C-alpha cells in the first residue's frame, strides 16, 4: 500500500481514469440534461482525460529515468487543459490543475487532502456562475470528506471517492432540471469515475489488474425512468431561451487580461468556464453571437483551436445522419504488424498501422476514418482495448455525416474472418451483420510472454513464461512457444472447427507453424490450416478457429 503518491501512480491513475470513463461514456452521455441536453458530456470527459493520459505518457517518454511527481501531475493537468472538451471537460481540467499546484510539493496524505481542497476551489473559481447540484458540488463534498480523513493515502482517496458517490446521488435534490428528468448530474458522474480511478491506483490496481474498476452507480438513466434523454445517439437542441452556439478555444493571454474577458463573455451568454493559468487558458461559453465571443478572445490575447458548434444544426445532423445517401463504403482495419497490414489491404481494407506500445487515440481513429473518404465505414478494431476510443471517435464522425459501424473484433484473426465475407455491393446493414457473424464465429487465441510475476486465471506466472490466452483469458502457462502453442491449439480444436488460421509474429521461426499444422492434421484431419506472416511484435502467435 502506498504511503506517498508518486509519478508511476499518477500514470496508473490517468490510465484507469481513461478506462473508467470509456466504460461509462455512453451512460454519462445519456444523463446529460444540464446545462444543455446535447448528450455529449461523457464523450467530452473521455476526450479530456484521453489528452491528459497522453500527456503523462509523453512526460514519461521524455524522462527515461522516471519523472518526479510534480512533473507527472503537471503534465496530466496541462494535457487535460489542452484537450478539454465542453463545459465539464474544462472544469475537470481545472480540478486537475488545482491538484497539481499542491502535489508539486509532495504526495503524502496531508498534501493529497489539500490537493483535493484546492481542486474544488479552483473549479469554482473557473465557473462564472457556479451552480450547485453539478460536478462542482461533487468535487466540494469529496474534498470536505477527505479533509476529515485521518488515515493514510488509500483511506484519503477512498473517502473522497465515496463522498463523491454520495454527493452525486443527491444532485437531483439540488437542481430541478435533474429531478424533472430523473437523473443525476452527468459531469458529477464523470468525476466519480475519475476519483474512483484515483482510489484504485493508490490501492495498487494496475490498468491490466483483475479487479473491476469502481463505478459511480449514480442512479437511473433517462431510459430507465421513461424520461426523454439527451443522447441515445442523438443530440437535442437547447430549449427556448438557451443560446444558439457553443464557443470553445484555447487562449494565450496574461492573467491581467482575464477579468475583462470574463466580464465581456458573461455579458454575451452563459455556461462560461475559463480554466488554466501560466499564460494558457481554455475558454468555454454558450452565446448567440459566436463572432463576438471570438473577438473578445482576440482582444485578450491569441485564441487558437477555435471550435464553434451551432446546437440546432448539430441536432439536425445527428437526426439525419442515418438517412444520408451512401457515397461509397470502406473498411478500416487497425493492426500492429506489417504482414497483417498487407493481408488486410489484399482483402480490400484500408489500414491504420498501430504502434504496439501506444494504442491509437480517438482522434487518430477518427482521422484514419476520414482519410477513407467514404460515407459508410466499417471499423475493425482487432483489439478490445480500443473500444472506448473507437466509441468516442464514432460519435464525432456521425455528427459529420459518416455512417460508421464499429465491430469490436478482439483479434486480427477475427478481423480477417470478417474481411473474408465483406461485400460492398450489399446493403450496409446486411454487410455489417455478415461481417459480425463471421467474426463472432471465429474463436481466437494468442501467445504472449509474461513481463513479470502476476496472478492469472491459470495460476501465477513468472517473467519469461509463455502465456496462452483463449478469448482474452490466460488458459495456459508454459515455458516454450511450441509447447504452449500446441496445448492452446489442441484445446481449441477439441470444440470443433473447419478452418485454422495461424499468424506468426516478428522473428518467430516457421518451424513453429509446421509443428502446429501437423498437430491440427492429427487431431482434426478434416480441418484446413492457413499460415500467415503477420509481423506483430506483442504476440508471437495468433490463432483463429472458425
ABEGO torsion letter per residue (X at the ends): XBABBBAAAAAAAAAAAAAAAAAAAAAAAAABAOABBAGAAAAAAAAAAAAAAAAAAAAAAABAAEBBAAAAAAAAAAAAAAABBEAAAAAAAAAAAAAAAAAAAEABAAAAAAAAAAAAAAAAAABABBBBGBAAAAAAAAAAAAAABABBAAAAAAAAAAAAAAAAAAAAAABAAAAAAGBBBAAAAAAAAAAAAAAAAAAGBBAABABBBBBAGAEBBAAAAGBBBABGGBBBBBBBGBBABBBBBBBBBBAAAAAAAAAAAAAABBGBBBBEEGGBBBBBBBBABAAAAAAAAAAAEBBBGBBBBBAAAAAAAAAAAAABBBBEBBBBBBBABAAAAAAAAAAGBBBBBBBAABBBBAAAAAAAAAAAGBABBBBBAGBAAAAAAAAAAAAAAAAAGBBBBBBBBABAAAAAAAAAABBAABBAAAAAAAAAAAAAABBBBBBBBBABBBBBAAEBBBBGBBBBBBGGBBABBBABAAAAAAAAAAAAAAAEEABBBBBBBBGBBAAAAAAAAAAAAAABAABBBBBBBAGBAABABBBBBX
